[in-house]
Amino acid sequence: MQRGKGMKFVGDSRVKANNRMPNVPKDYSEYPGKTEAFWPDFLLKEWMVGAVFLIGYLLLTVAHPSPLEGPADPTNASYIPLPDWYFLSMYQLLKYSFASGPYNLIGAAIIPGIAFGTLALAPFLDTTPERRPSKRPLPTAFMLLAVAALIYTTWESVAATNWEAVKAQGVISDKDLGLLPNVEVDETSVGYEIFQAQASCIGCHGGDLAGSASAPMLLGNELTAEEVSEVITNGRGGMPAGTFGGTDEELQVLSEFIAGLKEK
């Protein structure tokens, strides 16, 4: 028996002289190229790949910042709601008759639930040790079907979207910045009441007459009453004809009211 920090009981066979195992990785030489130590070999590779992707995302964020739109306008009936690109496939599902309207639950929850449920059950559907896709027909078929459905629905959504209108509605206007013309609006006038009573008027030009992404601002316009009446009756640009639902007298009063919105 030796006293001190390195005490050993040599006479007892139940106690090892060196009972601390050295911290060395296991020997995988008999499986060349097929396996490796999780720590630190495999985990170090994962960290390196993650760092490369993180730096790439940071560079993309700096080079292409997230586009900002103007504040939400509940009176803008022409606004086109559009999700991010990775949700376009689900967005397209809600356009089909079998997954929209009264069947909205099918497109919003049931079909995506089946897809993700199949993905979660994939390891249990085929437990063979084969790695080649040709030897695993069931998981391979599910994966190809899912990829084909995602590509098709995403493409259909992209093709059906008016991207020029989406880009135009994202432009921040003078209204969004609070730079409105110096125009005094008489909210007690008959013309203002007629304007507010027309859903087609406030739906495009806004209840504050400041316009929207699809219609110009009426404040500070340079039109005469006759020109305003002509535009309302026959339409111009994106404004269709025949949207006014009042009488000829109301049309004349509304035209004079809009023409009088000159900047002081």
C-alpha positions in Angstrom: 0.0 0.0 0.0 1.3 3.4 -0.9 0.1 6.5 0.8 -0.6 9.8 -0.8 -2.5 11.0 -3.8 -1.7 8.0 -6.0 -2.9 5.4 -3.4 -3.2 1.9 -4.7 -4.5 -1.4 -3.2 -2.3 -3.9 -4.9 -3.4 -6.9 -3.0 -7.1 -6.7 -3.9 -7.9 -8.1 -7.3 -11.3 -6.3 -7.4 -9.6 -2.9 -7.6 -7.8 -2.0 -10.8 -4.5 -0.2 -10.4 -5.5 2.2 -13.2 -9.2 2.6 -13.0 -9.5 5.7 -15.2 -10.0 5.0 -18.9 -8.1 7.3 -21.3 -10.4 9.6 -23.3 -9.6 8.3 -26.8 -12.1 7.7 -29.6 -13.0 4.1 -30.5 -11.1 2.3 -33.2 -13.2 2.3 -36.4 -10.4 1.0 -38.7 -12.3 -2.2 -39.4 -15.1 -0.1 -41.0 -13.1 2.2 -43.3 -15.2 5.0 -44.9 -18.5 3.7 -43.3 -18.5 5.3 -39.8 -16.7 7.8 -37.7 -16.7 9.1 -34.1 -19.6 11.5 -33.4 -17.3 13.6 -31.2 -15.5 15.5 -32.5 -15.3 14.3 -36.1 -18.9 14.3 -37.2 -20.1 17.1 -35.0 -17.2 19.4 -36.2 -18.3 18.8 -39.8 -21.9 19.7 -38.9 -20.8 22.9 -37.3 -18.7 23.9 -40.2 -21.6 23.3 -42.7 -23.9 25.3 -40.4 -21.5 28.2 -40.1 -21.2 28.4 -43.9 -24.9 28.5 -44.4 -25.3 31.1 -41.5 -22.7 33.4 -43.1 -24.4 33.0 -46.5 -27.8 33.9 -45.0 -26.3 37.0 -43.3 -24.7 38.1 -46.5 -28.0 37.7 -48.4 -29.8 39.7 -45.7 -27.3 42.6 -46.0 -27.3 42.5 -49.8 -31.0 42.1 -50.2 -32.9 43.5 -47.2 -36.5 42.6 -46.7 -38.8 44.8 -48.8 -41.1 47.1 -46.8 -44.6 48.2 -47.9 -46.7 51.0 -46.7 -49.0 50.6 -43.7 -52.0 48.3 -44.0 -55.1 50.1 -45.5 -58.4 48.3 -44.7 -60.2 50.4 -47.3 -58.0 49.2 -50.2 -60.1 46.4 -51.8 -57.6 45.9 -54.6 -54.8 44.7 -52.3 -53.4 41.3 -53.4 -52.4 39.3 -50.3 -49.5 37.0 -51.2 -47.6 34.7 -48.9 -43.8 33.9 -49.1 -42.7 31.7 -51.9 -42.5 28.5 -49.8 -46.2 28.8 -48.9 -47.3 29.4 -52.5 -48.2 25.8 -53.0 -50.6 25.8 -50.0 -51.9 29.2 -51.2 -52.8 27.6 -54.5 -54.7 24.9 -52.8 -57.2 27.4 -51.4 -58.0 28.5 -55.0 -59.5 25.1 -56.0 -63.2 24.4 -55.5 -62.6 21.2 -53.5 -60.4 23.0 -51.0 -61.9 26.5 -50.7 -65.2 28.1 -49.5 -67.1 25.6 -47.4 -64.3 23.1 -47.9 -61.6 25.5 -46.7 -60.6 23.1 -43.9 -59.5 20.5 -46.5 -57.0 22.9 -48.2 -55.8 24.5 -45.0 -55.5 21.5 -42.7 -56.4 18.1 -44.0 -54.3 17.9 -47.2 -51.2 19.4 -45.5 -51.8 17.2 -42.5 -51.8 14.1 -44.7 -48.7 15.2 -46.5 -46.7 15.9 -43.3 -48.2 12.8 -41.6 -46.9 10.6 -44.5 -43.5 12.2 -44.2 -43.4 11.5 -40.5 -44.4 7.8 -41.1 -41.9 7.3 -43.9 -39.3 5.6 -41.6 -41.9 3.1 -40.5 -43.4 2.3 -43.9 -40.1 0.7 -45.1 -37.7 -0.7 -42.6 -35.4 -2.5 -45.1 -31.7 -1.7 -44.9 -31.6 -0.9 -48.6 -30.4 2.6 -49.4 -31.0 2.7 -53.2 -34.3 4.3 -54.2 -35.0 1.6 -56.7 -35.0 -0.9 -53.8 -37.4 1.2 -51.7 -40.4 1.7 -54.0 -42.9 2.9 -51.4 -41.0 5.8 -49.8 -39.6 6.8 -53.2 -43.0 7.0 -54.7 -44.3 9.1 -51.9 -41.4 11.5 -52.1 -41.7 11.9 -55.9 -45.4 12.5 -55.6 -44.9 15.1 -52.9 -42.2 16.9 -54.9 -44.3 16.9 -58.1 -47.3 18.3 -56.3 -45.2 21.1 -54.7 -43.7 22.1 -58.0 -47.0 22.0 -59.8 -49.0 24.0 -57.3 -46.2 26.5 -56.8 -45.9 27.0 -60.6 -49.7 27.4 -60.9 -49.7 30.1 -58.2 -46.8 32.0 -59.8 -48.4 31.9 -63.2 -51.8 33.2 -61.9 -50.3 36.1 -59.9 -50.2 39.6 -61.3 -46.6 40.4 -60.2 -46.6 43.9 -61.7 -49.6 44.8 -59.5 -47.9 43.2 -56.5 -44.8 45.2 -57.0 -46.8 48.4 -57.5 -48.7 48.0 -54.3 -45.5 47.7 -52.3 -44.3 51.2 -53.3 -44.3 53.6 -50.4 -46.2 56.7 -51.5 -46.3 60.2 -50.3 -49.5 59.3 -48.4 -47.5 56.6 -46.4 -44.9 59.2 -45.6 -47.5 61.7 -44.5 -46.7 64.1 -47.4 -50.3 65.0 -48.4 -51.3 68.1 -50.4 -52.5 71.1 -48.4 -56.2 70.6 -49.3 -59.1 71.5 -47.0 -61.9 68.9 -47.3 -65.4 70.0 -46.4 -66.8 66.9 -44.8 -70.2 68.6 -44.3 -70.7 69.1 -48.0 -73.2 67.1 -50.1 -70.4 66.0 -52.5 -68.4 64.5 -49.6 -71.5 62.5 -48.5 -72.1 61.2 -52.0 -68.4 60.1 -52.2 -68.6 58.3 -48.9 -71.8 56.6 -49.9 -70.2 55.1 -53.0 -68.4 51.8 -52.2 -66.6 51.9 -55.5 -65.2 55.3 -54.7 -63.8 54.7 -51.2 -62.8 51.1 -52.1 -60.2 52.4 -54.6 -59.5 56.0 -53.6 -59.8 55.5 -49.9 -62.2 57.2 -47.4 -59.6 60.0 -47.0 -59.4 60.6 -50.7 -55.6 59.9 -50.6 -55.7 57.1 -53.1 -54.2 53.6 -53.0 -51.9 51.4 -54.9 -54.6 50.9 -57.6 -56.1 54.4 -57.7 -54.6 57.9 -57.7 -54.9 60.5 -55.0 -57.9 62.8 -55.4 -56.4 65.5 -53.2 -54.7 68.1 -55.2 -55.9 66.9 -58.6 -55.8 69.3 -61.6 -59.1 68.1 -63.3 -62.1 70.2 -64.0 -65.6 69.2 -63.1 -66.3 68.1 -66.7 -63.2 66.0 -66.8 -64.0 64.3 -63.5 -67.5 63.5 -64.8 -66.1 62.1 -68.0 -63.7 59.8 -66.1 -66.4 58.6 -63.7 -68.8 57.9 -66.6 -66.4 56.3 -69.2 -63.5 55.2 -67.0 -59.8 55.8 -67.5 -56.7 53.6 -67.0 -57.5 51.0 -64.4 -60.9 52.5 -63.5 -63.8 50.8 -65.3 -66.8 52.6 -66.7 -70.2 52.6 -65.1 -69.2 52.1 -61.5 -71.1 55.2 -60.2 -74.5 54.2 -58.9 -76.1 57.6 -58.3 -78.2 60.0 -60.4 -77.0 62.5 -62.9 -77.5 65.3 -60.4 -75.4 63.4 -57.8 -72.8 62.8 -60.4 -72.6 66.6 -61.1 -72.3 67.4 -57.4 -69.6 64.7 -56.9 -67.6 66.0 -59.9 -67.7 69.5 -58.7 -66.6 68.4 -55.2 -63.6 66.3 -56.6 -62.6 69.2 -58.9 -62.6 71.5 -56.0 -59.9 69.5 -54.1 -57.2 71.8 -55.3 -54.0 72.5 -53.3 -53.9 75.9 -51.7 
